[in-house]
Amino acid sequence: MIIIILDDFISDKYFFNPTISLLIESNAKADILDLIRKKHLQELQEEVSFEHKKNDLFMWNVVYIREVLAKGTYKQNIHLLYNKLYFKIAKAASIKELQQIELEIASSYLDLLIYDAEVTDTFVVNKILQYLHINIESHISLERLSKDLNISIGYASECFKRKMGITLMQYSRKIKVERAKTLLLSTSKSILEISMLLGFYDQSHFTRTFKSLTGVTPTEYRNQNYL
């Protein structure tokens, strides 16, 4: 685990806001993302310092990971997500980029918190959920998952379907589309860039999958919901 020491840190006031703490505790993802977007508008109006914003995100990365670890499920590989987000923050070059990363931080960790809460009594399914969320930006196949987790395809599929009510790959597509929604509204990435980032075969595959789960195309979703 990376330990962060900040010599010049002025905290985001939201750290000390009981509302945000309650929202994290209750896994209210949509409300948290909406609150973050409103905060971003205020930051731009107040011309928040780039360095202070970067330091805030380093701290938020710690805050969210502590919430995940407190639940006790995702202890082995959670450092991969933490480190990935840490280096994204470190390499950011603008306030706008940091704000996009902040939405990604919240979305990534809240996905783990929310979907961890769905399953607490099946070790194999917990491992599969962890794997799917950690690798959300990769192309996932049953063969690769089976090999990486050292379990048979049949056993993984059977356990997951019995516990979650949908197939493993259906669930994978579902969480990728949820992440795509966040990217569509919080970044200027093109539909093609988002489809490649989330491990779809091509833009057409992504668009078909997105529409099958939401009823609209990615472009229509962005146009209808963009603030």
Buried (B, 14 or more C-beta within 10 A) or exposed (E): EEEEEEEEBEEBEBEEEEEBBEBBEEBBBEBBBEBBBEBBEEBEEEEBBBEBBBBBBBBBBBBBBEBBBEEEBBEEBBBEBBEBBBEBBEEBEEBEBBBBBBBBBBBBBBBBBBBBEEBEEBEBBBBBBBBBBBBBBEEBEBEEBBEEBEBEBEEBBEBBBEBBEEEBBEBBBBBBBBBBBBBBBBBEBEBEEBBBBBBBEEBEEBBEBBBEBBEBBBEBBBEEEEE
